[in-house]
Amino acid sequence: MPARGRHKIFLGMAPGVGKTYQMLEEGHEEKDRGRDVVIGYLESHGRPETLSQAAGIETLPRRRLRYRGASLEEMDLPAILRRCPRLCLVDELAHTNIAGCEHEKRHEDVDAILAAGIDVYSTVNVQHVESLASQIARLTGIQVRETLPDRVLHEADDVVLVDVTPELLIERLKAGKIYPDQSAAVAAAGFFQPAKLAALRELSLLEVAEEAEPPSSAQRKASVGRERAVKPILLGEALPSPSTQRVLALATPDPGTRPTVYHAFRTAERLHAPFDVLWIETRGAGITASGENVAALERLVTTLGGNLLVREGHDVAAIAVQVAREQRSTYLVIGRPRRRSALGRLVHRRLALELMSALPGVDVQIVALADLP
Protein backbone atom coordinates (compact mmCIF):
# COMPACT_ATOMS: atom_id res chain seq x y z
CA MET A 1 0.00 0.00 0.00
CA PRO A 2 1.52 3.38 -0.97
CA ALA A 3 2.41 5.95 1.67
CA ARG A 4 -0.23 8.66 2.00
CA GLY A 5 0.40 11.75 -0.12
CA ARG A 6 1.16 15.16 1.35
CA HIS A 7 -1.48 17.92 1.26
CA LYS A 8 -0.74 21.63 0.95
CA ILE A 9 -3.68 24.05 1.18
CA PHE A 10 -3.52 27.62 -0.15
CA LEU A 11 -5.90 29.70 2.01
CA GLY A 12 -7.20 33.17 1.18
CA MET A 13 -9.53 35.75 2.69
CA ALA A 14 -11.66 36.05 -0.48
CA PRO A 15 -11.75 35.22 -4.20
CA GLY A 16 -9.09 36.99 -6.24
CA VAL A 17 -6.24 37.07 -3.71
CA GLY A 18 -4.15 34.79 -5.92
CA LYS A 19 -4.53 31.33 -4.33
CA THR A 20 -4.92 29.50 -7.64
CA TYR A 21 -2.11 31.50 -9.24
CA GLN A 22 0.22 30.65 -6.35
CA MET A 23 -0.78 26.99 -6.49
CA LEU A 24 -0.01 26.88 -10.21
CA GLU A 25 3.28 28.70 -9.72
CA GLU A 26 4.43 26.15 -7.16
CA GLY A 27 3.16 23.40 -9.45
CA HIS A 28 5.47 24.73 -12.16
CA GLU A 29 8.37 24.77 -9.70
CA GLU A 30 7.76 21.11 -8.86
CA LYS A 31 7.47 20.25 -12.56
CA ASP A 32 10.79 22.00 -13.23
CA ARG A 33 12.33 19.78 -10.55
CA GLY A 34 11.29 16.76 -12.56
CA ARG A 35 8.09 15.77 -10.76
CA ASP A 36 5.05 14.48 -12.63
CA VAL A 37 2.42 17.23 -12.11
CA VAL A 38 -1.14 17.41 -13.41
CA ILE A 39 -4.06 19.77 -12.93
CA GLY A 40 -6.97 17.71 -11.63
CA TYR A 41 -9.39 20.62 -11.52
CA LEU A 42 -8.90 24.30 -12.32
CA GLU A 43 -11.50 27.08 -11.91
CA SER A 44 -9.99 30.03 -13.77
CA HIS A 45 -13.14 32.23 -13.81
CA GLY A 46 -11.85 33.31 -17.21
CA ARG A 47 -8.93 35.23 -15.68
CA PRO A 48 -6.22 35.60 -18.35
CA GLU A 49 -3.38 35.55 -15.79
CA THR A 50 -4.62 32.27 -14.32
CA LEU A 51 -5.07 30.64 -17.72
CA SER A 52 -1.60 31.78 -18.74
CA GLN A 53 -0.12 30.39 -15.53
CA ALA A 54 -1.76 27.01 -16.16
CA ALA A 55 -0.10 26.66 -19.57
CA GLY A 56 2.59 24.02 -19.62
CA ILE A 57 1.01 21.78 -16.96
CA GLU A 58 -1.01 18.79 -18.14
CA THR A 59 -4.72 19.34 -17.43
CA LEU A 60 -6.93 16.28 -17.09
CA PRO A 61 -10.31 16.66 -18.83
CA ARG A 62 -13.38 17.06 -16.66
CA ARG A 63 -16.10 14.48 -16.85
CA ARG A 64 -19.65 15.40 -17.87
CA LEU A 65 -22.63 14.22 -15.83
CA ARG A 66 -26.37 14.69 -16.31
CA TYR A 67 -28.11 16.46 -13.44
CA ARG A 68 -31.73 17.59 -13.51
CA GLY A 69 -31.77 17.58 -17.29
CA ALA A 70 -28.56 19.54 -17.63
CA SER A 71 -25.05 18.42 -18.58
CA LEU A 72 -22.56 19.55 -15.90
CA GLU A 73 -18.81 19.15 -15.45
CA GLU A 74 -16.99 17.79 -12.40
CA MET A 75 -13.45 16.73 -11.53
CA ASP A 76 -12.74 13.24 -12.89
CA LEU A 77 -11.53 11.37 -9.81
CA PRO A 78 -11.22 7.94 -11.52
CA ALA A 79 -9.11 9.51 -14.29
CA ILE A 80 -6.77 11.07 -11.72
CA LEU A 81 -6.33 7.76 -9.93
CA ARG A 82 -5.65 5.97 -13.24
CA ARG A 83 -3.16 8.66 -14.33
CA CYS A 84 -1.49 8.50 -10.88
CA PRO A 85 0.77 11.59 -11.04
CA ARG A 86 3.16 12.51 -8.25
CA LEU A 87 1.37 15.84 -7.65
CA CYS A 88 -2.22 16.83 -8.44
CA LEU A 89 -3.50 20.44 -8.33
CA VAL A 90 -7.13 20.80 -7.22
CA ASP A 91 -9.03 24.09 -7.05
CA GLU A 92 -12.02 24.92 -4.79
CA LEU A 93 -11.60 22.34 -2.05
CA ALA A 94 -14.97 23.12 -0.39
CA HIS A 95 -16.98 22.37 -3.56
CA THR A 96 -20.06 20.12 -3.33
CA ASN A 97 -20.18 17.50 -6.10
CA ILE A 98 -23.33 16.78 -8.05
CA ALA A 99 -25.14 13.46 -7.71
CA GLY A 100 -23.36 10.65 -9.52
CA CYS A 101 -19.89 11.39 -8.22
CA GLU A 102 -18.03 9.01 -5.93
CA HIS A 103 -18.22 11.43 -3.01
CA GLU A 104 -20.46 14.25 -1.87
CA LYS A 105 -17.63 16.76 -1.35
CA ARG A 106 -14.45 17.54 -3.26
CA HIS A 107 -12.35 17.35 -0.10
CA GLU A 108 -13.41 13.68 0.07
CA ASP A 109 -12.15 13.23 -3.49
CA VAL A 110 -8.86 14.79 -2.38
CA ASP A 111 -8.71 12.37 0.55
CA ALA A 112 -8.99 9.48 -1.93
CA ILE A 113 -6.19 10.97 -4.04
CA LEU A 114 -3.97 11.32 -0.97
CA ALA A 115 -4.75 7.75 0.09
CA ALA A 116 -3.45 6.61 -3.31
CA GLY A 117 -0.06 8.13 -2.46
CA ILE A 118 -0.47 11.24 -4.63
CA ASP A 119 0.49 14.66 -3.26
CA VAL A 120 -2.16 17.37 -3.58
CA TYR A 121 -2.07 21.17 -3.71
CA SER A 122 -5.53 22.69 -3.18
CA THR A 123 -7.21 26.06 -2.60
CA VAL A 124 -9.97 27.36 -0.33
CA ASN A 125 -11.26 30.66 1.07
CA VAL A 126 -11.59 31.28 4.79
CA GLN A 127 -15.37 31.81 4.54
CA HIS A 128 -15.75 28.10 3.79
CA VAL A 129 -14.18 26.95 7.08
CA GLU A 130 -17.01 25.25 8.95
CA SER A 131 -16.37 26.61 12.45
CA LEU A 132 -16.31 30.19 11.13
CA ALA A 133 -19.68 30.01 9.34
CA SER A 134 -21.65 31.91 11.98
CA GLN A 135 -19.03 34.65 12.24
CA ILE A 136 -18.88 35.01 8.45
CA ALA A 137 -22.68 35.29 8.26
CA ARG A 138 -22.75 37.90 11.03
CA LEU A 139 -19.89 39.83 9.46
CA THR A 140 -21.08 39.87 5.85
CA GLY A 141 -24.77 39.03 5.96
CA ILE A 142 -24.00 36.16 3.59
CA GLN A 143 -24.73 32.56 4.52
CA VAL A 144 -22.07 30.41 2.89
CA ARG A 145 -23.62 27.14 1.72
CA GLU A 146 -20.49 25.16 0.98
CA THR A 147 -18.32 24.55 4.03
CA LEU A 148 -15.14 22.62 4.76
CA PRO A 149 -14.71 20.64 8.00
CA ASP A 150 -12.00 22.11 10.21
CA ARG A 151 -10.28 18.73 10.35
CA VAL A 152 -9.25 19.12 6.70
CA LEU A 153 -7.09 22.11 7.65
CA HIS A 154 -5.89 20.40 10.83
CA GLU A 155 -4.80 17.29 8.92
CA ALA A 156 -3.08 19.14 6.06
CA ASP A 157 0.71 18.99 6.00
CA ASP A 158 0.98 22.67 5.06
CA VAL A 159 -1.44 25.61 5.16
CA VAL A 160 -0.24 28.67 3.28
CA LEU A 161 -1.93 32.06 3.55
CA VAL A 162 -2.03 33.92 0.22
CA ASP A 163 -2.49 37.48 1.38
CA VAL A 164 -3.10 40.89 -0.20
CA THR A 165 -4.42 44.12 1.28
CA PRO A 166 -8.16 44.84 1.03
CA GLU A 167 -7.36 47.96 -0.97
CA LEU A 168 -5.43 46.03 -3.61
CA LEU A 169 -8.13 43.37 -3.82
CA ILE A 170 -10.82 46.00 -4.44
CA GLU A 171 -8.61 47.54 -7.14
CA ARG A 172 -8.39 44.12 -8.80
CA LEU A 173 -12.17 43.80 -8.67
CA LYS A 174 -12.74 47.23 -10.23
CA ALA A 175 -10.19 46.44 -12.94
CA GLY A 176 -12.15 43.34 -13.92
CA LYS A 177 -9.37 40.96 -12.89
CA ILE A 178 -11.56 38.87 -10.56
CA TYR A 179 -15.04 38.62 -12.11
CA PRO A 180 -16.80 39.70 -15.29
CA ASP A 181 -18.52 43.09 -14.97
CA GLN A 182 -21.92 41.76 -13.85
CA SER A 183 -20.44 39.49 -11.19
CA ALA A 184 -18.18 42.29 -10.00
CA ALA A 185 -21.18 44.47 -9.14
CA VAL A 186 -22.70 41.66 -7.09
CA ALA A 187 -19.37 40.95 -5.37
CA ALA A 188 -18.91 44.61 -4.48
CA ALA A 189 -22.19 44.48 -2.56
CA GLY A 190 -21.12 41.30 -0.73
CA PHE A 191 -17.64 40.42 0.50
CA PHE A 192 -15.77 43.15 -1.37
CA GLN A 193 -16.13 46.03 1.05
CA PRO A 194 -13.08 47.40 2.94
CA ALA A 195 -14.30 46.69 6.48
CA LYS A 196 -15.52 43.20 5.60
CA LEU A 197 -12.32 42.31 3.76
CA ALA A 198 -10.22 43.61 6.65
CA ALA A 199 -12.10 41.36 9.07
CA LEU A 200 -11.91 38.37 6.69
CA ARG A 201 -8.18 38.98 6.43
CA GLU A 202 -7.92 38.97 10.21
CA LEU A 203 -9.79 35.66 10.36
CA SER A 204 -7.42 34.21 7.76
CA LEU A 205 -4.36 35.32 9.69
CA LEU A 206 -5.76 33.83 12.87
CA GLU A 207 -6.59 30.54 11.15
CA VAL A 208 -3.06 30.19 9.80
CA ALA A 209 -1.57 31.21 13.15
CA GLU A 210 -3.55 28.38 14.76
CA GLU A 211 -2.31 25.91 12.14
CA ALA A 212 1.31 27.04 12.34
CA GLU A 213 1.86 25.59 15.82
CA PRO A 214 2.27 21.88 15.08
CA PRO A 215 0.38 19.70 17.58
CA SER A 216 1.60 16.38 18.91
CA SER A 217 0.18 13.26 17.29
CA ALA A 218 -2.18 12.79 20.25
CA GLN A 219 -3.37 16.40 20.01
CA ARG A 220 -3.82 16.05 16.25
CA LYS A 221 -6.05 13.00 16.72
CA ALA A 222 -8.05 14.77 19.42
CA SER A 223 -8.57 17.79 17.16
CA VAL A 224 -10.40 15.88 14.45
CA GLY A 225 -13.97 17.15 14.17
CA ARG A 226 -13.71 19.64 17.01
CA GLU A 227 -14.98 23.18 16.66
CA ARG A 228 -12.17 25.60 17.27
CA ALA A 229 -12.64 28.67 19.43
CA VAL A 230 -11.75 31.52 17.09
CA LYS A 231 -12.81 34.96 18.28
CA PRO A 232 -11.02 37.88 16.68
CA ILE A 233 -12.27 41.43 17.16
CA LEU A 234 -14.28 42.04 13.99
CA LEU A 235 -14.35 45.49 12.45
CA GLY A 236 -17.72 47.14 12.88
CA GLU A 237 -18.35 45.53 16.26
CA ALA A 238 -18.32 47.55 19.44
CA LEU A 239 -14.79 47.27 20.80
CA PRO A 240 -14.36 46.12 24.39
CA SER A 241 -13.29 48.57 27.05
CA PRO A 242 -9.51 49.03 27.26
CA SER A 243 -7.93 46.04 28.95
CA THR A 244 -5.67 46.32 31.96
CA GLN A 245 -4.00 43.10 30.81
CA ARG A 246 -0.84 42.88 28.69
CA VAL A 247 0.95 39.80 27.39
CA LEU A 248 4.71 39.38 26.96
CA ALA A 249 6.34 36.42 25.16
CA LEU A 250 10.00 35.47 25.12
CA ALA A 251 11.15 34.36 21.68
CA THR A 252 14.16 34.39 19.39
CA PRO A 253 14.49 34.34 15.60
CA ASP A 254 14.85 30.54 15.84
CA PRO A 255 11.63 29.17 14.25
CA GLY A 256 11.42 26.63 17.06
CA THR A 257 10.39 29.37 19.51
CA ARG A 258 7.41 30.59 17.46
CA PRO A 259 4.83 28.67 19.52
CA THR A 260 5.38 31.26 22.29
CA VAL A 261 4.40 34.00 19.83
CA TYR A 262 1.24 32.17 18.73
CA HIS A 263 0.29 31.41 22.34
CA ALA A 264 0.79 35.05 23.34
CA PHE A 265 -1.31 36.17 20.38
CA ARG A 266 -4.20 33.86 21.27
CA THR A 267 -4.04 34.83 24.95
CA ALA A 268 -4.08 38.52 24.00
CA GLU A 269 -7.07 37.95 21.68
CA ARG A 270 -8.99 36.24 24.46
CA LEU A 271 -8.22 39.07 26.89
CA HIS A 272 -8.68 41.87 24.31
CA ALA A 273 -5.19 42.93 25.36
CA PRO A 274 -2.02 44.07 23.54
CA PHE A 275 0.97 41.77 23.38
CA ASP A 276 4.72 42.16 23.11
CA VAL A 277 7.41 39.75 21.98
CA LEU A 278 10.84 40.10 23.59
CA TRP A 279 13.99 38.88 21.86
CA ILE A 280 17.03 38.99 24.16
CA GLU A 281 20.00 39.04 21.83
CA THR A 282 23.01 37.40 23.48
CA ARG A 283 25.89 38.69 21.36
CA GLY A 284 29.23 36.98 21.81
CA ALA A 285 27.67 33.80 23.20
CA GLY A 286 28.39 31.80 20.07
CA ILE A 287 24.75 32.09 18.94
CA THR A 288 23.97 34.07 15.81
CA ALA A 289 20.64 34.66 14.13
CA SER A 290 20.36 34.69 10.36
CA GLY A 291 18.96 37.80 8.76
CA GLU A 292 16.24 35.67 7.17
CA ASN A 293 15.07 34.34 10.55
CA VAL A 294 15.14 37.82 12.10
CA ALA A 295 13.02 39.19 9.24
CA ALA A 296 10.62 36.25 9.57
CA LEU A 297 10.15 36.94 13.29
CA GLU A 298 9.52 40.64 12.61
CA ARG A 299 6.94 39.82 9.92
CA LEU A 300 5.16 37.30 12.13
CA VAL A 301 4.88 39.64 15.12
CA THR A 302 3.77 42.56 12.94
CA THR A 303 1.22 40.43 11.07
CA LEU A 304 -0.34 39.26 14.32
CA GLY A 305 -0.54 42.82 15.62
CA GLY A 306 2.17 42.53 18.27
CA ASN A 307 5.12 44.69 19.25
CA LEU A 308 8.65 43.28 18.88
CA LEU A 309 11.14 44.39 21.52
CA VAL A 310 14.88 43.68 21.20
CA ARG A 311 17.31 43.87 24.12
CA GLU A 312 20.97 42.87 24.38
CA GLY A 313 22.50 41.05 27.32
CA HIS A 314 23.30 37.71 28.91
CA ASP A 315 21.09 37.70 32.00
CA VAL A 316 17.85 36.58 30.39
CA ALA A 317 15.86 36.53 33.62
CA ALA A 318 16.93 40.04 34.70
CA ILE A 319 16.19 41.55 31.29
CA ALA A 320 12.83 39.78 31.04
CA VAL A 321 11.85 41.02 34.50
CA GLN A 322 12.87 44.58 33.65
CA VAL A 323 10.90 44.59 30.39
CA ALA A 324 7.85 42.98 32.01
CA ARG A 325 7.82 45.76 34.59
CA GLU A 326 8.35 48.48 31.98
CA GLN A 327 5.50 47.12 29.84
CA ARG A 328 3.32 46.39 32.89
CA SER A 329 2.86 42.86 31.62
CA THR A 330 0.33 40.68 33.43
CA TYR A 331 1.07 37.48 31.45
CA LEU A 332 4.50 36.14 30.55
CA VAL A 333 4.90 33.31 28.02
CA ILE A 334 8.10 31.28 27.88
CA GLY A 335 9.01 28.15 25.92
CA ARG A 336 10.00 24.69 27.13
CA PRO A 337 11.74 22.33 24.68
CA ARG A 338 10.13 18.89 24.58
CA ARG A 339 13.50 17.13 24.79
CA ARG A 340 16.73 18.61 26.03
CA SER A 341 19.88 17.71 27.93
CA ALA A 342 19.82 17.49 31.73
CA LEU A 343 21.75 20.79 31.89
CA GLY A 344 19.29 22.42 29.52
CA ARG A 345 16.33 21.30 31.64
CA LEU A 346 18.02 22.67 34.77
CA VAL A 347 18.68 26.05 33.10
CA HIS A 348 15.08 26.29 31.91
CA ARG A 349 13.66 25.34 35.32
CA ARG A 350 15.87 27.95 36.99
CA LEU A 351 14.69 30.64 34.54
CA ALA A 352 11.02 29.85 35.21
CA LEU A 353 11.56 29.95 38.98
CA GLU A 354 13.45 33.25 38.79
CA LEU A 355 10.70 34.85 36.73
CA MET A 356 7.94 33.61 39.01
CA SER A 357 9.81 34.83 42.09
CA ALA A 358 10.62 38.27 40.67
CA LEU A 359 7.18 38.83 39.14
CA PRO A 360 4.69 37.65 41.78
CA GLY A 361 1.75 39.40 40.15
CA VAL A 362 2.42 38.01 36.66
CA ASP A 363 0.90 34.82 35.30
CA VAL A 364 3.84 32.84 33.85
CA GLN A 365 2.74 30.42 31.11
CA ILE A 366 5.04 27.70 29.75
CA VAL A 367 4.56 26.46 26.18
CA ALA A 368 6.08 23.31 24.67
CA LEU A 369 8.51 24.06 21.86
CA ALA A 370 10.00 22.02 19.06
CA ASP A 371 13.25 20.31 19.98
CA LEU A 372 16.15 22.71 20.32
CA PRO A 373 19.83 21.91 20.76
N, C-alpha and C positions, 0 to 999 in steps of 0.2 A: 504493500500500500504506500503511495507516495506521501512524502512529508507535506503538511498543510502549507499552502502558499501564504505569502505575506500580503497584508492589506494596508495601503496608504490612502487616507481620505483627505481630500482638499475641501476645506470648510470655508464658507463665505458668509457675509452678513446679508447679502441680497443678490439677485441676478445681476450679472454684468461686472462683477468685481474682478473677473479673470480666472476663475477656478478651472474652467475647461481649458483655457489657453495654457495655464501653468501645467496642468496634467499632460497636455499634448507636448509641451516643451520638454518635460522630464521624460516622456515617452521617447522622444527623439534622442535624448541623451543616452538612454538605455539602449536604443537601437544602434547608435553610433559605437557603443561598447561591444556590439556583437550579439546582443540578446534578440530573441525572436519576439517581436512586439506586434500586437494587432489591436485594432479598435473594435471592441465588441458592440458598443453603442455610443453614438455621438449625437447630441442635440445642439446644432450650431445656431438655431434661430435665424439662419440666413446671414450671420455676421461674417463679412468677408475676411476679417483677421483670423477668425476661428477656422474657417474653411481652408485658408491658406496654410495655417499651422498644421492642419491635419494631413496635408499633402505629403506623400512620401512614406506614410505608415499604412500598412494593409488594413482596409476596412472590410469587415465581414458583412455581407448583405443582411438586411433585416428580413424577418419572415412575415408573411401576410396572413392575417386571420380574419374570419368573418365574425362580426359582432353586431347584433341587432340590425342586420341587413346591410351593414357597411363593411368595407374592407379596410382593416387597420394594420399598422405595422408595429412589431415588438422586437426586442432583442432576441436573437436566435440562440438560446442556450445550448441545445443539442449540437449546433454547428460549432460553437466555441469549444465544447468538450471534445468533439471529433478533431478539430484543428489542433487543439492542445498546445497553444503557444507558451512561452515562458512568462509573458506579461500581457495582461488584457486590460484595456482602458474602457471604463464603463461610466457614462454620464448619468446624472439624476438618480442617485441611489435610493431616494425615498419613493420612487415611482410605483404606482399600483398597476399590475399587469391586467390585461383583459382576460375574460374567461377563455379557457383553452390552453393557457400556458401551464408549465409545470408547477409554478408557484404563484401565490397571490401577489407577492411583493418582489421588487427587483433586488432588494438586499438579500432575499432568500436565494435568488439566482446566483448572486455573488458568493454566497456561502457555499453553494455547490461547486462553483469554479475554484474557490480556495481549497475545498476538500479534495479536488482533483490534482492538487499540487501546483496550481497556476497562481502566480502573483497577480494582484489586482490593484490598479489605481482607480479611484472613484471620486465623485463630487457630490456635495450636498450643501444646502443653505441652512443657516442656523434656525430659521423659522420652522423647519421640518423636524427638529429634535423634539421627541414626544413629551419630555418633562417640562418643556418650555411653552407648550401650546397655549396654556391659559394666560401666561404673561404676554405672549405675542398677540393674542386676541385683544387683551386689555390695552396693549400699547398701540396697536394699529387699527383695531376695529375689524380686523380680517380673521376669519376662522379658517385656519389652514386644514384642508381635508387630508392631505397625504402626510403622514408622520413616520418618523424613523425611531425604532426603539433605542433608548439610551445605550443598551448593551452593545449595539453595533459600534458606537464610538469607543466604548470601554475596551472592546475586544480587538480593535484595530491596532496594528503594529505602529503606525504613525498617523498623527492628525496634524495637518498643516493648515494654518490660517492664511488665506489669501486676502490681503487687506488693502483697501484704498480709503481715502477720506470721503465723507459724505458729499463734500463739495465737488470732488472730481467725479464721483459716480453720477451726480445730477448733471454735470456737464456732458458726460458720456450719453446719458439719456436724451438730453436736448439735441445732441449732435446726431441722433439716430443710430448710435453704435450698439444699442442694447435691444431695442424693439423697433418694428415698423412704426410709422407715425401714429396709426390708430391705437396700437397697444401702448405706445409711450404715453398718450394722454390718460389712459386708464391707470397705468403704473404710477404716474405723477400724483394721482389722487389716492393712491394706496400706500405702498411702502416708501416711495421715493419722495419723502419730505425730510428736510434737514434734521428735525428733532427725532423723528422715527428712525432714520438711518443711524444717527448718533447712538441711540439706545440699542439698536440691533447690533451695532459694532461693539458696544460694551458687552452685550451678551456673548458675542462671538469670542471676544478676548477672554472672558471669564471661562467659557467652555473649554478653550484650549489650555488655559492656565490649569484647570482641573485635570485635564488629560496629561499635562506635561509632567506631573509627579507620578512616576511609575509605581503602582501598587505591588505588594507581594503577591505571589500566586494565590495564597489563601484569600487576600483581600479582593483580587480580581474575580475569583469564583463567587465571593459573597456579593459582588457588585452587580452581577447579572440580574437584569430585570428590576433593579431598585430605582426608585425615583430620587433624583439628586436634588439636594436643597440648593437652588441657585437663586439668589435674591440681590441683584444689583440695584442701585438707585436709578430708576428710569427717569429720563428727562420728561418734564411735564407733570411729574408727581410732586406733591408737597414734600419738601426736604425735611428731614428730621431736625430737631433742635440741635445746636452745636454740641458735640460730644466732649466730655471731659476726659475721654480715654485716648490713648495714643500708643501705637504699636511700634516696637523696634526689633528688627531682625539682624542677627550677625550672619554675614555671608562673605564670600570671596569670589573672585572671577572664576574659580574652579566650578565647572558645571555641576559637580557633585553636591554643591551646597545650595543649589537652587530650591530644593524643597522648603528651606526656611523662608525664602522670599514668597513662595506660593502660600505657605501657611500664614504668614503675616498678612498677606493680601486678603485671604478669606476671613481671618479674624477681624481685620479692619472693616471689611464689608459688613460683617455681622453686627459690629458695634457702631457702624456709621462713623468711624474714626479715621484720622489720617495715619499713615504708616511710613516709617523710615527704614532704610537698609544701611547698615554700617559695615564698611569694609576697612579693617585694620591692616594697613600695609606694613609688613615686617621686612623692611629693606635690610639687606646684609645678612639675612638669615638663611641664605641659600635657596630661597623660594622666590621665583619670579613668575609674574603673570603675563601671558601673551597679550599683545594688543587686541587680538581678535576676541579673546575671552573677556577682557575689560569692556570692550565695546558692546559685547553681547549682554553683559550684566547691566550696563547703563541703559540699553534699549529695553530690556525686560522690566526694570524698575520703572522707567518712564512710561512704558506702555500700560503698566498696571496702575499708574497714578501715584506711585510712591516717590520718595525723596532719597536719593543716594548720598550718603555721607562718607567721606574718605578721611581717615586719620592715620598718621604714621606712629610707629612705636612697637615695643616688644611686650609690654605688659598688657595683654589682651583684657584681662579682668578690670584693671584700673581704668583703661580707656573706655571700655564698655560702660562701666559705672558712671564715669564722668559724662559721657554722651547721654546716657539714660536720664541723668539728672538735668542736664541742659535742655533736653527735649521734653522733659516731664513725662516720660514714658510710663505707662501703667502695665504694659505687657512687654515681655522680652522673649524673643524666640531664638533658640540656639539649636545647632545640629548635633546629632549623635551618630557616628558611623556604625553600621550594622556589625561589621567585623573589624577589629583593630588589635594591635599588639597590646600586651599587658601594660606597657608603659603608656601607650596612647590612651587606654581606658582610664588609667590613673590620672593623667593630665586632664582629660575631659571631665571626670568626676570632680576634680579639684576646682576647675573653672566654674562648674555649676554651683558648687557649694559657696565659692567666693561671691558669686553674683547674688545668690539668695541671701547670704549674710549681709552684704553691703546694701542691698535694695529690698528691705523688708516689706515695703508697700507695693512691690512690683510682682506681678504674676509671671514667673519664669516657665516657659513652655519648651519642651525638648522634642525635637522632630528627628525621626530616623532618616539618615542620609544614605546615599549610595556608598559603596566601599571606597575608602580613601587610604592612601599609603600611611 
